[in-house]
Amino acid sequence: MNKKGWSLIATLCIILGIGGMIYQGFDFEKEQPAYTQKWTFGDDELQSLSIDSDYNVNFEFIHSPDGTNYVEASGNLPQKSIDKLTGTKIAAQSLALHFQEEYVIRFLSFNFRSSTQHVTVALADPERSLNQISVDLLANNGNFKALRAKEISLETKSGNLTAQNLTADRLKIQNFSGVISLDEIAADTDIKLTSGNVRLNNIRGSLTSEMTSGDFSAQDMKGDIQVTATSGNIKISEWTGNGTIKSTSGNITIKEQRSDSLDISIHSGNVALSADPEFQGIYDLRATSGRIEAPDSPSVTEDLIKVRSTSGNITIK
């Protein structure tokens, strides 16, 4: 086809596009219908809650204001999704909430307005918890507050996950790309992140973190940790516990730690530790290329702080 033919096709597409937009009234920001749905339950009638969402989600636990147990969801959704949600029931001690976008192809229709779904779990007994909470946000953001369950799983493919005041036996967080921020967490925590940053504060319990690219920062922690990173800086402060920390590229900085057993290794980057006055064991420090600056080993106990660096400095002071 010659250039004149392609130009004609392009012109026709533009004309049809403008006509479609005029016909639909330039549907740029048509707001979806609002809804509020509530499920009440007895003390032992709900043990598992799952959420699958095509939208951002704000999810929190509260002390029931009226003495009843309930789950309440609100926000804006397509009418078909609202109808499905209205028909959702608690069954076999489980409730599954699906916040689905309606993927309808319209001729040049645009909707730039994002919506956040709000989920509240109200419990008459403030000490009560669920057995399981599972949230999958596809590629959206999640904000979580005061959740309580034996097992909590939070996942998104691309987005930010923020959690505060969570209590669980085990907390599992997965994210492909984004920021994970945790504050006031009492749980054995497992984090997996491909690209992005991890920010932790006031963590009680063991921690396992696997990252490919991004920075890891944590403060005010009590519990053993295992942190692995391919590329990025690792900064930890005010930490009590033992740990294994491994990085391929980036600096590792640990301050104000109370540890009797550390295994730290890095291929390219510096390692800096605070001198722990309570440590009475042995420093085992080796750098292939770089300087080592550290006090003499107390050698009172067999506790071991082991640091290996291929290219970079090791400092303990």
URGIRA-V989740 format. One record per helix or strand. SS is the DSSP state (helix for helix, strand for strand). FROM is the first residue (numbers start at 1). TO is the last residue. If there is no record, write none. Layout:
[[SS/FROM/TO] [SS/FROM/TO]]
//
This chain:
[[helix/3/23] [strand/33/41] [strand/48/53] [strand/56/63] [strand/69/77] [helix/79/86] [strand/91/91] [strand/94/99] [strand/116/123] [strand/130/136] [strand/142/145] [strand/148/158] [strand/161/204] [strand/207/213] [strand/216/222] [strand/225/231] [strand/234/240] [strand/243/249] [strand/252/258] [strand/261/268] [strand/271/273] [strand/282/289] [strand/292/293] [strand/304/311] [strand/314/316]]
//
